[in-house]
């Protein structure tokens, strides 16, 4: 059973017509289904369509990674992601979006961030992976909605969300600009978009090696999202209230060769002291050597944007 507020947010992915309470498009008559707690708003595309092939390639990589029990929701006080997202994103907008804001997340995966950092919001999780959405359902309240959809043709109406969340998604998409345009338009005037994204930078020793150390971790279509272009794109559509760099090569090395090797992930997710030390070393490295040598700079950016 879907909450009463949901049908007025979404639209038909084929013609962007409004949906009625039964998820039928009032313009074209196409009816959309609710299966296993997930609303299916994927558009119909020919099998040989280039964008459809892109999605199939990504799903072949992502789906097996989510066919597992759900993980622990991120903590706002510790961990690789939870503490930094709380400090650099969520706490910047708390108290400015109402007591029970409407939040739509693009590329939500299994919703570990929202489940841990803002569990009381009216929440819509969207993803192209049905496995990810099914896994995330175990962490979400009964009034949360999970939607299977394509980020590039994001099926939501304009000016409906208090906050849109995009965490590490744009560089996986066939057209990150089109997806980000949709996301910005979905935010209501005065609302916020919170973004955490991997950005393009020179590869360390790029002149002598063509492949990266983490290439085996990446999905099939890892794309380029230039930091300056991303910020300029957002500034043309609203106000960038704050942006912050993180993920220096030092942090990557510590995670790869210390945290991973000695199986310290669980301890890191529970320990504020470890998180503070890791993030402190990351910032010190990125703001010193990273300023002198671009390849040693930050590989990720967090952005608070207001419409």
N, C-alpha and C positions, 0 to 999 in steps of 0.2 A: 504494500500500500504506500503510495507516494504522498508526501506532505502536500497540503493544499497550495503552498506557495510555489511549487516547482514548475507546473506547466506554463506559468506566465513568464518564466525566465528563458526557456528554451525555444528554439524555432526549428523548422524543417530544414535539414541539411541540403535538400535538393533545391528549394526555391525560397528559403528563409521565411516561409509563411508561419503564422502563429499556430500553436498546438492547443487543442482543446483538452479537457480533463482526461480523456481516454487516449491521449498522445496521438491523435489523428490531426494531420495538417488541414487547416480550414481552407487552404488555397488549392492544393492538389489532391487532397483526399488520402494521401499515403498514411497508413497506420504503422506506428512504431511499437515495438514489443518491450515488455519488462520480463527478463529471464534471470532467474537465480539472484534476484535483487539488483540487477543491472539494467538500466534503460539503454536500449540499442538504438543509437542515432547515427550509425555509420551510413554514409551515402552509398548508393549502388554505382559501381564503376566497372567498365569493361576489364576483363582479365589482363589484356595487353596494355592497359593504361600505365604510363610511366610512374605516376604517383602511386597507383595501386601496387605496382611492383616494389616500390620503395617501402611501403607499409608492410608488405609480406616479408621482405628481407629483415626489417626491423623486428617483426613479431617472431620470426624464427630464432632470433637471438635473445629477445626479451622474455618470451613466454616461459621457457624452461627455467629461467631464474626466479620466477614467481610461483612455480608449482611447488610450494613448500608452506609450512606453517608461517603465520605472520611473525615479524620481528617485534622487538620491544619498541614502543613509541619513544621518540627522541626526548631527552631531558632538556629543559631550558637551562640547566646548571652545569651540565657536563657533556662529554662526547665530542666527536669530530664535527658534527653538524648542528646538534641541538643548541649548544651554548652560543655559538657564533650567530646562528639565525635568530635566536632570541635577542641578543644584544644589538645586532646590526639591522634587523628587520622588524620583528614583531613588537618589541618594546617601544619602537619609534611611533607606532600607530595605536597602541592600546590607549583606550580612553578617548580616542578621536573618531571611532567608528561605531559607537553604540555598545550596549551591553551584550547584545546577541546579534552580531553582524552577519550579513549574508556574504559568504566567501566561496568563490569558485576557483578551483585549482586546475591548471592546465598541465597534463602529464603527471598526474598525482602518484603513479605507482601504487604502493600499498599504504600511502597516506600516513607514514610514520611521523612526519613533521606536524601536521595538523592534529593528529591524535594525541601528541605529546604537548604541543605548545598552545593550542587553541581549541580544546575539545568541546567547548560549549557553543561554538558558532553554529549557525545554520550553514551547512557545508555541502557543496557539490564537488565530488571527486570525478575528474574526467581523465581518460587515458585511451590509447589505441589498443592496449593489451587487456583482453578479458581476464586473463589469469591474474594480472596485477590487481584489478578491481575486485575480483572474488576474494583474493587474499586480504585486501584492505577492509572488506566488509566486516571481518571478525573484530576489527579495532574500532569501528565507528558506531555511533548511536543509531537508534531506529529511525530518527528523523533525518539522517544524512542520506544523500542521494548519490549513486554511482552511475556514471554515464559513459558508455562506450562511444567514442567519437574521434574524428580527425581534427588535430589542432589547426591545420592550415585552413580548413573550412569550418572553424569552430562554431557550433550551432547554438549560439546564445544571442539574445537581443541586446540592443544598445542600452547603456545607462541603467543596468539592473543590479550590479553588484557593489557592495560596500568595499570589497577588496577582491582583487584577483591575485593569485599566487602562481609563480612560474619558477620552479627550482630545478636547474640543470636540464632543461628541455630543449631550448632553441637550437643547440648545435646538433641535435638529432633529426631535425626537420628538413624537409625538402625545400621549404621557403620560410625561413624564420621571420622575415619582414612581414609577410602576409599574416602569419599567426600572431605576431606581436601587435599588428594593427587591429586585429579582431579583439585581442585581449584589452587593449587600451580603450576601445569603444565600448566594451562591456562594463567598464568601471563607471559608476555614476559620477556626476560632477561633484567634486569635493572628496571623492573616494580615492583609494590607493591601489597601486600595483606594487607588489613586492617581488623582486627578481633576484635570483642567485644563478649565475651563469658562468660557464667556462668560456674564456675569451682567447682570441688568437694572439700568440706571441712567438718570437723566434725560438726555434728548438735549440737546446743546448748542444753545442758541437754540430750544429746543423750542416756545416760545410763538409763534414767528414762522414756523416751517417744519415741515411735516408729514412730509417725507421725509428720509432720512439720506443722507450723502455716499456711503456704501458699500452702498446698497440694491441696486445692480445686481450686487454680489458675493454676495448672500445667496441661499440656497435658498428654495423656495416657502413653507416653513412655519417661518420663524424664530420661535421662541417665547420666552416670558419665563421666566427662571430667577432669581428673586430671591435675592441672596446670603444674606441672613439666614435665609430659609426653607430654603435648601439646607443651610446649616450646622446649623440646628436639626434638620432631618431626619436628618442623619448622627449628630448627638450623641445622638439618641434610640436609635440602633442600635449604638453603639460609641463609640470615643474619637477625637475629632479631635485628632491629635497636633500638627498644624501647618497653618496656612493663610496664604496670601501673595497679595497683589494685584499685578497688572501690566497692561500695555496701557493707558497713559494717552493722552489725545488728542494729546499731543506725540509719542509714539512712532508713533501712527497717521499723523500728518502727515509725520514724517521718512521713514517707509516709503513712503507714497503719493507724496510730492513730491520726495524725494531718491533713496532706494534704487531705487524703481520707475522713476522718470524717467530716471535715469542708468545703469540696468541694472547695479546693484551687488549683486544677489542672490547671485551666485556668489562674489563677493569677501567678502560678509558671512558666507556659510556656511563660508568657509575661514579667516576672520580672527578670532582671539580678541580682538584689540584693538578691532576695530569692534564686536563683540558686547558687550564690556564697556562701551564708551562709550555705545552705544545703550541698553542696559539701565540704566546709571547715570543717564542723562538721564531715562529713563522713571520710575525710582523717585523721583528728586528732584522731578519735576513732580507725580507722583501723591501724594506725601507732604506737599507744601506747598500748592499751589493746590487740589489734589484734596480736601484736608481742609476747605478753606474753602468750596468750591463743588462740590456733588455731581456736577454734569455734567462736571466736569474730573477726576473721580476715575478709578480703575481700572475697566476694562471686563471683566477676566478675573480668575479666582481659581484658584490651585492648592491642593489639599488632600491631606494625608496622613492617612488614616483607618485605624484598627485595630479589628478585631473582637474 
